[in-house]
Amino acid sequence: MMKVIVGFHEAGQKAIAESSGELKIGWNLIWSQMRDLVVKITSMKFEMPRQSEAYFKQTFNDLHEEVLVAFKTLSEEK
């Protein structure tokens, strides 16, 4: 779970640092473009702890990949 949260923050910082000029990316743009993803990340805490370890690894790795793809897409669009 922490990998997803830290991955989102680091990808956001990288996107902000690498953007420039008129196409500057900021946290406001990230929030408006990725609101659904942020909700998914904050909803991780409601996963039932009775699930298997393999389930959690798969779920959180998939969400981490989704975060990375979303930031890559955002960076390419701008």
N, C-alpha and C positions, 0 to 999 in steps of 0.2 A: 504494500500500500504506500509506503514511504517513497519507493522508487517512482511511482506514478506522480506523486505530489512534487517531489524534487525535480523529476524530469520535466514537468510542466513549467516550473519556475525557471529552470536553466534554459529550456528552449525559448521561453518568453524573453529572458534577458538577452539571449543570443540574437533573436529576431529584432529586438529593439536596438541593440548595438550595431547590427549590420545594416539597418535601414538608414536612409538619409534623404535630405531634401524634401521635396513635395510628397514623397512616398514614405515618409517617416511612420513607422509603426510604434504605437504606444499601448499602454495597458487598456485604455478605453477602446481602441480598435480590437484588441485581442478579446476583451470582454464581449463586445458586440458581435464579433464573428464566431466566437466559440462558447457562447452561453450554454448550449446543450452539453458540451463536453465538460464544462465546469460543474454543471449539475451532476453529471455522471461521476465525476471525481469526488464530489462531496457526498454522494450517495453510497460510496464504497463502504462507509462505516456501518451501513445497515445490512451488510451481507451476514447471513446466518453463520455463526461460528461452528455449527455442526457439520459443515461441508468438509470434504476431504482436502488434504494439503494440495493434491494435484489440481483440484478445482480452483483453489485460490491462486496457485501459480499461473494457471492458464488464463484465468479471468484478469488478473492484474497485469500479466505480460501483454495480453491483447489490448487492454486499456492504455498501457504505456506506448505500444506501437501506434495506437490511434492518436495519441497526443503528438507523437513525432511526425506522423503523416499530416496532421492538421496544421502544425507549424510550418512544415515544408511547403504545403499548399498555400498558406498565407504569405509566406515569403516570396513565392513564385508569382503570386497574383499582384503583389505590390511592386 
